[in-house]
């Protein structure tokens, strides 16, 4: 019980760090990396601690991040952008909730790795759509499309790496356990043979 709670607190701390940090950078690659980490942590909370805790966690992290950042001045290319923090946190909240619901629906059928990857794809598209609509009032449409394209490409790259890593771990672990058992059995047989006196 205590270990489970401890694990949840660590995940909640990591989720909060991702939610807060995403508004401290204007580099697309870092935003994509933080959003990817945020989604993976949220999905892992849903898998091991329940969907209700995951939904409350993202709501709590978004609200707390807004409390810390509500008066932060945000500049992109030397231009002050009003309302970006609130829009960003709302986009994270909406996209995370949609991704979470999709993850929960797909997880029983496809397992953690595939459903995590699919939910990350969809939630990132929702996030980019909301942020793209916000940026149309600040930047020309061509620049907005470029930002959305780059961030989507980075997130898909990161999610593909996470999927491959998860798949390797999920499939390599049973193979490793099997090989370990066989080696242990072989060592046991050799030690028994060495103790038997020759005829």
C-alpha positions in Angstrom: 0.0 0.0 0.0 2.7 2.5 1.0 4.9 1.5 -2.0 1.9 2.0 -4.3 1.2 5.5 -2.8 4.9 6.4 -3.0 5.0 5.4 -6.7 1.9 7.6 -7.3 3.5 10.6 -5.6 6.6 10.3 -7.8 4.5 10.1 -10.9 2.4 13.0 -9.8 5.6 15.0 -9.2 6.9 14.2 -12.7 3.5 15.0 -14.2 3.5 18.4 -12.5 7.1 19.1 -13.6 6.2 18.4 -17.2 3.1 20.5 -17.0 4.9 23.4 -15.4 8.1 23.2 -17.6 6.2 23.1 -20.9 5.5 26.9 -20.5 9.1 27.8 -19.7 10.5 27.0 -23.2 9.7 28.3 -26.6 11.8 25.6 -28.4 9.6 23.3 -30.3 11.7 20.2 -29.6 11.5 20.7 -25.8 7.8 21.3 -25.9 7.3 18.1 -27.9 9.6 16.2 -25.5 7.8 17.5 -22.4 4.3 16.8 -23.9 5.4 13.2 -24.8 6.7 12.7 -21.2 3.5 14.2 -19.8 1.3 11.8 -21.8 3.3 8.7 -20.9 3.3 9.6 -17.2 -0.4 10.3 -17.3 -1.1 6.9 -19.1 1.0 5.1 -16.6 -0.9 6.7 -13.7 -4.1 5.5 -15.4 -2.8 2.0 -15.8 -1.4 1.4 -12.3 -3.5 3.7 -10.2 -6.8 4.1 -12.0 -8.4 6.5 -14.4 -10.0 8.6 -11.7 -6.6 9.3 -10.2 -5.2 10.1 -13.6 -8.0 12.6 -14.4 -7.7 14.3 -11.0 -3.9 14.4 -11.4 -3.9 16.2 -14.7 -6.5 18.6 -13.5 -4.6 19.3 -10.3 -1.3 19.8 -12.2 -2.8 22.1 -14.7 -4.5 24.2 -12.0 -1.4 24.4 -9.9 0.8 25.3 -12.9 -1.7 28.1 -13.8 -1.4 29.4 -10.2 2.4 29.6 -10.5 2.4 31.1 -14.0 -0.7 33.3 -14.3 1.3 36.5 -14.3 4.2 35.2 -16.4 5.2 37.4 -19.4 5.7 35.1 -22.4 7.8 36.3 -25.4 8.3 34.6 -28.7 10.8 36.2 -31.1 10.8 39.3 -28.9 7.0 39.6 -29.1 4.8 39.6 -26.0 2.1 37.0 -26.3 -1.0 37.5 -24.1 -3.0 34.6 -23.0 -0.5 31.9 -24.1 -0.2 30.3 -20.6 -3.9 29.9 -20.1 -4.4 28.6 -23.7 -1.5 26.2 -23.3 -2.7 24.7 -20.0 -6.3 24.4 -21.4 -4.9 22.7 -24.5 -2.9 20.3 -22.3 -5.9 19.6 -20.1 -8.3 18.9 -23.1 -5.7 16.9 -25.1 -4.6 14.9 -22.1 -8.2 14.0 -21.2 -9.0 12.9 -24.7 -5.7 10.9 -24.9 -6.5 9.3 -21.5 -10.0 8.2 -22.5 -8.6 6.7 -25.7 -5.8 5.0 -23.9 -8.2 3.4 -21.4 -10.4 2.2 -24.3 -7.5 0.7 -26.3 -5.4 -0.7 -23.5 -7.5 -3.9 -22.9 -7.3 -4.7 -26.6 -3.8 -3.7 -27.6 -1.7 -3.6 -24.4 0.2 -0.7 -22.9 2.8 0.0 -25.5 0.5 0.3 -28.6 -2.4 2.1 -26.8 0.1 4.5 -25.2 1.5 5.3 -28.7 -1.9 5.8 -30.3 -3.2 8.0 -27.5 -0.1 10.1 -27.7 -0.7 10.6 -31.5 -4.3 11.7 -31.0 -3.7 13.9 -27.9 -0.8 15.6 -29.6 -3.1 16.4 -32.6 -5.7 17.9 -30.3 -3.1 20.0 -28.5 -1.6 21.2 -31.8 -5.0 22.1 -33.2 -5.9 24.2 -30.1 -2.5 25.9 -30.0 -2.5 26.4 -33.8 -5.9 28.2 -33.6 -4.5 30.4 -30.8 -1.3 31.2 -32.8 -3.3 32.3 -35.9 -4.1 35.6 -34.2 -0.4 36.1 -33.5 1.5 34.7 -36.5 0.9 34.3 -40.3 -0.8 31.0 -41.1 2.3 29.7 -42.9 4.4 30.1 -39.7 1.6 28.4 -37.7 1.5 25.4 -40.0 5.3 25.1 -39.8 5.2 25.2 -36.0 2.3 22.5 -35.9 4.2 20.4 -38.5 7.5 20.5 -36.6 6.0 19.8 -33.2 3.9 16.9 -34.6 6.9 15.4 -36.3 9.0 15.6 -33.1 6.2 14.0 -31.0 5.7 11.2 -33.5 9.5 10.6 -33.4 9.6 10.5 -29.6 6.5 8.3 -29.4 7.9 5.9 -31.9 11.1 5.6 -29.8 9.0 5.1 -26.7 6.9 2.4 -28.4 9.9 0.5 -29.7 11.6 0.8 -26.3 8.4 -0.5 -24.5 8.0 -3.3 -27.0 11.6 -4.4 -26.6 11.2 -4.4 -22.8 7.9 -6.2 -22.9 9.0 -8.9 -25.2 12.6 -9.2 -24.1 11.8 -9.6 -20.4 10.0 -13.0 -20.8 12.8 -14.2 -23.1 15.4 -13.1 -20.5 13.5 -14.9 -17.7 13.3 -18.0 -19.8 17.1 -18.0 -20.6 17.9 -17.3 -16.9 15.8 -20.3 -15.8 17.5 -22.5 -18.4 21.0 -21.3 -17.3 20.1 -21.9 -13.7 18.8 -25.4 -14.5 22.0 -26.1 -16.5 24.2 -24.9 -13.6 22.2 -27.1 -11.2 22.6 -30.2 -13.4 26.4 -29.6 -13.7 26.8 -29.1 -10.0 24.9 -32.3 -9.3 26.9 -34.2 -11.9 30.2 -32.9 -10.3 29.1 -34.3 -6.9 28.3 -37.8 -8.3 31.4 -40.0 -7.9 32.7 -41.7 -11.0 31.9 -45.4 -11.4 
